[in-house]
Amino acid sequence: MVARLSSVLSFTFFTCLRSIMLQVVVLTIVLGCSGCGVHSNNLNATGARYFKRGDSNAAIQKFEEAVAANPDDADSYYNLAAAYHHLATTTGDPAYAAQAEGYYNQCLDHYEDHPECYRGLAVLLAQQDRQDQAFRLLEGWKQRSPQLVEPNIALAQLHGEVGNDKASEEHLLDAIAKDTTHPQARAALGQLHESRGDHQQALANYHMALQRNTAQPQLHAKVASLKGGTTGSPLLTPAPLTKVVNAPSNNLRY
């Protein structure tokens, strides 16, 4: 098993809350490969533990060792990108942002459908006021992999961020057409309905999301608050946007 930092591209759909939130401290476990991959997986797991404790420098060292042990492992590049992205967000240092952008692109070079990587890179571009490039990145992903739900969800989130709720809803409906009970798509669509005051449709979508994945405590709380007649808190609490200086772009993707 390999530990992979989860950089979640999270946007609220509330019209009064339009801020990007980056989360890079949640760990996701995915299946690893054999051979040299076992060593890199162990290094990634160690790096993830350092990162969770707040020691970004030690984490980066382990992720670099993981890349050296298995240069073809996309997750190792992703972990490096997420760690540098975190440093860029917390310090505002453009050098960290440039490092993050480079590692995100190397991750996609090794696995062109890496969902966390696309989301993290889109967040990074948007943080630098490069929304057009973020849209091109995600639209290109959707065109190359039309069978996937994740590009639609990422595009819905980005459109919601810039205030285009109509386009956001269209992408979510497209995602649901591919996977009727996809929990993330259903939760996002429910939040969009809730922001419009349509609590019946919001509850219907929340219930479908929970049927597919019950391990969503925030969503359970949302359902309880709506049934109790209160609005409650948004599923995702936005954090302030940290501005960083533009980094070189990858013209092949965006």
KOLKE-219522 format. One record per residue (C-alpha): residue number from 0; x, y, z. Coordinates in pm, whole numbers, always signed. Layout:
<nodes>
resi = NUM east = X north = Y up = Z
...
</nodes>
This chain:
<nodes>
resi = 0 east = +0 north = +0 up = +0
resi = 1 east = +122 north = +353 up = -72
resi = 2 east = +23 north = +664 up = +120
resi = 3 east = -84 north = +952 up = -101
resi = 4 east = -151 north = +1300 up = +25
resi = 5 east = -497 north = +1409 up = -76
resi = 6 east = -506 north = +1759 up = -220
resi = 7 east = -874 north = +1819 up = -246
resi = 8 east = -1000 north = +2083 up = -485
resi = 9 east = -1292 north = +2206 up = -273
resi = 10 east = -1526 north = +2485 up = -364
resi = 11 east = -1853 north = +2589 up = -200
resi = 12 east = -2155 north = +2645 up = -419
resi = 13 east = -2299 north = +2915 up = -195
resi = 14 east = -2315 north = +3239 up = -390
resi = 15 east = -2184 north = +3435 up = -92
resi = 16 east = -1886 north = +3204 up = -40
resi = 17 east = -1651 north = +3209 up = -336
resi = 18 east = -1309 north = +3107 up = -199
resi = 19 east = -1081 north = +2821 up = -296
resi = 20 east = -977 north = +2582 up = -21
resi = 21 east = -670 north = +2360 up = -38
resi = 22 east = -649 north = +2061 up = +193
resi = 23 east = -332 north = +1854 up = +185
resi = 24 east = -334 north = +1680 up = +519
resi = 25 east = -583 north = +1400 up = +453
resi = 26 east = -419 north = +1069 up = +371
resi = 27 east = -551 north = +832 up = +108
resi = 28 east = -433 north = +472 up = +76
resi = 29 east = -405 north = +318 up = -271
resi = 30 east = -270 north = -10 up = -400
resi = 31 east = +99 north = -5 up = -482
resi = 32 east = +307 north = -210 up = -722
resi = 33 east = +567 north = -476 up = -650
resi = 34 east = +948 north = -476 up = -678
resi = 35 east = +1110 north = -138 up = -643
resi = 36 east = +762 north = +6 up = -585
resi = 37 east = +750 north = -154 up = -240
resi = 38 east = +1041 north = +59 up = -121
resi = 39 east = +897 north = +378 up = -272
resi = 40 east = +560 north = +301 up = -115
resi = 41 east = +722 north = +271 up = +227
resi = 42 east = +903 north = +600 up = +173
resi = 43 east = +578 north = +768 up = +70
resi = 44 east = +407 north = +633 up = +380
resi = 45 east = +686 north = +769 up = +600
resi = 46 east = +672 north = +1105 up = +423
resi = 47 east = +297 north = +1121 up = +469
resi = 48 east = +337 north = +1067 up = +843
resi = 49 east = +593 north = +1349 up = +861
resi = 50 east = +361 north = +1573 up = +662
resi = 51 east = +66 north = +1499 up = +887
resi = 52 east = +281 north = +1602 up = +1186
resi = 53 east = +363 north = +1931 up = +1015
resi = 54 east = +723 north = +1854 up = +918
resi = 55 east = +710 north = +1945 up = +548
resi = 56 east = +1087 north = +1939 up = +497
resi = 57 east = +1125 north = +1584 up = +629
resi = 58 east = +824 north = +1479 up = +423
resi = 59 east = +971 north = +1625 up = +105
resi = 60 east = +1298 north = +1443 up = +166
resi = 61 east = +1114 north = +1109 up = +188
resi = 62 east = +907 north = +1185 up = -122
resi = 63 east = +1226 north = +1270 up = -314
resi = 64 east = +1374 north = +938 up = -202
resi = 65 east = +1056 north = +766 up = -323
resi = 66 east = +1097 north = +924 up = -668
resi = 67 east = +1459 north = +810 up = -678
resi = 68 east = +1355 north = +457 up = -581
resi = 69 east = +1078 north = +440 up = -841
resi = 70 east = +1088 north = +722 up = -1099
resi = 71 east = +771 north = +592 up = -1269
resi = 72 east = +545 north = +625 up = -963
resi = 73 east = +302 north = +913 up = -1025
resi = 74 east = +196 north = +925 up = -660
resi = 75 east = +547 north = +1019 up = -547
resi = 76 east = +549 north = +1320 up = -779
resi = 77 east = +201 north = +1409 up = -661
resi = 78 east = +309 north = +1396 up = -296
resi = 79 east = +600 north = +1628 up = -373
resi = 80 east = +367 north = +1866 up = -557
resi = 81 east = +115 north = +1869 up = -271
resi = 82 east = +388 north = +1932 up = -12
resi = 83 east = +540 north = +2221 up = -209
resi = 84 east = +192 north = +2356 up = -279
resi = 85 east = +126 north = +2359 up = +94
resi = 86 east = +450 north = +2551 up = +151
resi = 87 east = +360 north = +2797 up = -126
resi = 88 east = +17 north = +2855 up = +27
resi = 89 east = +147 north = +2904 up = +380
resi = 90 east = +453 north = +3115 up = +295
resi = 91 east = +358 north = +3290 up = -31
resi = 92 east = +699 north = +3196 up = -174
resi = 93 east = +675 north = +3179 up = -558
resi = 94 east = +967 north = +2935 up = -570
resi = 95 east = +758 north = +2678 up = -384
resi = 96 east = +468 north = +2740 up = -622
resi = 97 east = +694 north = +2681 up = -923
resi = 98 east = +820 north = +2357 up = -767
resi = 99 east = +464 north = +2244 up = -704
resi = 100 east = +357 north = +2319 up = -1061
resi = 101 east = +650 north = +2126 up = -1201
resi = 102 east = +582 north = +1820 up = -987
resi = 103 east = +210 north = +1826 up = -1067
resi = 104 east = +297 north = +1812 up = -1436
resi = 105 east = +548 north = +1532 up = -1381
resi = 106 east = +278 north = +1339 up = -1199
resi = 107 east = +46 north = +1378 up = -1499
resi = 108 east = +329 north = +1275 up = -1731
resi = 109 east = +331 north = +939 up = -1551
resi = 110 east = -44 north = +902 up = -1500
resi = 111 east = -260 north = +1120 up = -1721
resi = 112 east = -583 north = +1054 up = -1526
resi = 113 east = -456 north = +1127 up = -1174
resi = 114 east = -763 north = +1303 up = -1022
resi = 115 east = -596 north = +1453 up = -714
resi = 116 east = -320 north = +1590 up = -930
resi = 117 east = -559 north = +1764 up = -1168
resi = 118 east = -749 north = +1915 up = -877
resi = 119 east = -433 north = +2029 up = -702
resi = 120 east = -290 north = +2185 up = -1017
resi = 121 east = -622 north = +2359 up = -1093
resi = 122 east = -621 north = +2507 up = -743
resi = 123 east = -262 north = +2625 up = -786
resi = 124 east = -341 north = +2795 up = -1118
resi = 125 east = -654 north = +2960 up = -976
resi = 126 east = -457 north = +3084 up = -675
resi = 127 east = -229 north = +3265 up = -917
resi = 128 east = -521 north = +3431 up = -1103
resi = 129 east = -468 north = +3189 up = -1393
resi = 130 east = -829 north = +3069 up = -1409
resi = 131 east = -824 north = +3044 up = -1790
resi = 132 east = -539 north = +2796 up = -1771
resi = 133 east = -717 north = +2605 up = -1495
resi = 134 east = -1024 north = +2572 up = -1718
resi = 135 east = -815 north = +2462 up = -2017
resi = 136 east = -642 north = +2203 up = -1800
resi = 137 east = -970 north = +2049 up = -1682
resi = 138 east = -1146 north = +2075 up = -2019
resi = 139 east = -854 north = +1895 up = -2181
resi = 140 east = -880 north = +1620 up = -1919
resi = 141 east = -1251 north = +1583 up = -1988
resi = 142 east = -1195 north = +1560 up = -2364
resi = 143 east = -918 north = +1302 up = -2328
resi = 144 east = -1109 north = +1088 up = -2077
resi = 145 east = -1482 north = +1139 up = -2150
resi = 146 east = -1575 north = +821 up = -1960
resi = 147 east = -1457 north = +960 up = -1627
resi = 148 east = -1681 north = +1143 up = -1379
resi = 149 east = -1399 north = +1328 up = -1202
resi = 150 east = -1330 north = +1588 up = -1476
resi = 151 east = -1695 north = +1695 up = -1470
resi = 152 east = -1690 north = +1734 up = -1093
resi = 153 east = -1368 north = +1935 up = -1103
resi = 154 east = -1510 north = +2162 up = -1373
resi = 155 east = -1834 north = +2205 up = -1178
resi = 156 east = -1632 north = +2312 up = -875
resi = 157 east = -1426 north = +2561 up = -1074
resi = 158 east = -1734 north = +2711 up = -1244
resi = 159 east = -1897 north = +2741 up = -902
resi = 160 east = -1590 north = +2925 up = -779
resi = 161 east = -1623 north = +3194 up = -1048
resi = 162 east = -1999 north = +3225 up = -994
resi = 163 east = -2129 north = +3036 up = -1296
resi = 164 east = -2383 north = +2813 up = -1120
resi = 165 east = -2557 north = +2721 up = -1446
resi = 166 east = -2241 north = +2572 up = -1596
resi = 167 east = -2163 north = +2410 up = -1262
resi = 168 east = -2501 north = +2236 up = -1259
resi = 169 east = -2459 north = +2121 up = -1620
resi = 170 east = -2129 north = +1953 up = -1538
resi = 171 east = -2277 north = +1786 up = -1231
resi = 172 east = -2572 north = +1655 up = -1431
resi = 173 east = -2328 north = +1525 up = -1691
resi = 174 east = -2137 north = +1349 up = -1413
resi = 175 east = -2455 north = +1191 up = -1277
resi = 176 east = -2549 north = +1073 up = -1625
resi = 177 east = -2225 north = +872 up = -1620
resi = 178 east = -2263 north = +750 up = -1261
resi = 179 east = -2610 north = +799 up = -1114
resi = 180 east = -2517 north = +770 up = -747
resi = 181 east = -2165 north = +910 up = -749
resi = 182 east = -2136 north = +1043 up = -390
resi = 183 east = -1926 north = +1350 up = -464
resi = 184 east = -2142 north = +1456 up = -758
resi = 185 east = -2464 north = +1400 up = -563
resi = 186 east = -2333 north = +1589 up = -260
resi = 187 east = -2224 north = +1882 up = -478
resi = 188 east = -2559 north = +1889 up = -659
resi = 189 east = -2739 north = +1877 up = -326
resi = 190 east = -2537 north = +2172 up = -200
resi = 191 east = -2620 north = +2366 up = -516
resi = 192 east = -2992 north = +2302 up = -462
resi = 193 east = -2962 north = +2397 up = -97
resi = 194 east = -2797 north = +2727 up = -187
resi = 195 east = -3106 north = +2801 up = -401
resi = 196 east = -3340 north = +2721 up = -115
resi = 197 east = -3466 north = +2396 up = -270
resi = 198 east = -3427 north = +2178 up = +37
resi = 199 east = -3634 north = +1889 up = -99
resi = 200 east = -3399 north = +1838 up = -394
resi = 201 east = -3098 north = +1896 up = -169
resi = 202 east = -3211 north = +1621 up = +67
resi = 203 east = -3282 north = +1382 up = -219
resi = 204 east = -2927 north = +1425 up = -351
resi = 205 east = -2770 north = +1404 up = -7
resi = 206 east = -2955 north = +1078 up = +63
resi = 207 east = -2830 north = +929 up = -265
resi = 208 east = -2475 north = +1030 up = -180
resi = 209 east = -2505 north = +865 up = +162
resi = 210 east = -2652 north = +545 up = +16
resi = 211 east = -2334 north = +505 up = -186
resi = 212 east = -2096 north = +613 up = +90
resi = 213 east = -2222 north = +634 up = +449
resi = 214 east = -1886 north = +748 up = +590
resi = 215 east = -1959 north = +1120 up = +543
resi = 216 east = -2021 north = +1276 up = +886
resi = 217 east = -2052 north = +1630 up = +752
resi = 218 east = -2316 north = +1516 up = +506
resi = 219 east = -2509 north = +1337 up = +781
resi = 220 east = -2502 north = +1664 up = +975
resi = 221 east = -2634 north = +1854 up = +673
resi = 222 east = -2924 north = +1612 up = +635
resi = 223 east = -3007 north = +1640 up = +1005
resi = 224 east = -2999 north = +2021 up = +995
resi = 225 east = -3226 north = +2037 up = +690
resi = 226 east = -3474 north = +1794 up = +839
resi = 227 east = -3471 north = +2002 up = +1156
resi = 228 east = -3555 north = +2314 up = +961
resi = 229 east = -3218 north = +2485 up = +998
resi = 230 east = -2968 north = +2567 up = +727
resi = 231 east = -2661 north = +2446 up = +913
resi = 232 east = -2302 north = +2493 up = +801
resi = 233 east = -2175 north = +2443 up = +445
resi = 234 east = -2016 north = +2107 up = +371
resi = 235 east = -1685 north = +2275 up = +302
resi = 236 east = -1562 north = +2579 up = +491
resi = 237 east = -1367 north = +2807 up = +257
resi = 238 east = -1026 north = +2939 up = +357
resi = 239 east = -880 north = +3270 up = +238
resi = 240 east = -704 north = +3264 up = -97
resi = 241 east = -327 north = +3307 up = -78
resi = 242 east = -184 north = +3494 up = -378
resi = 243 east = +143 north = +3377 up = -529
resi = 244 east = +345 north = +3495 up = -826
resi = 245 east = +284 north = +3331 up = -1162
resi = 246 east = +491 north = +3021 up = -1236
resi = 247 east = +584 north = +2899 up = -1585
resi = 248 east = +295 north = +2721 up = -1754
resi = 249 east = +288 north = +2389 up = -1933
resi = 250 east = +159 north = +2477 up = -2279
resi = 251 east = +84 north = +2113 up = -2360
resi = 252 east = -189 north = +2100 up = -2096
resi = 253 east = -297 north = +2459 up = -2039
</nodes>
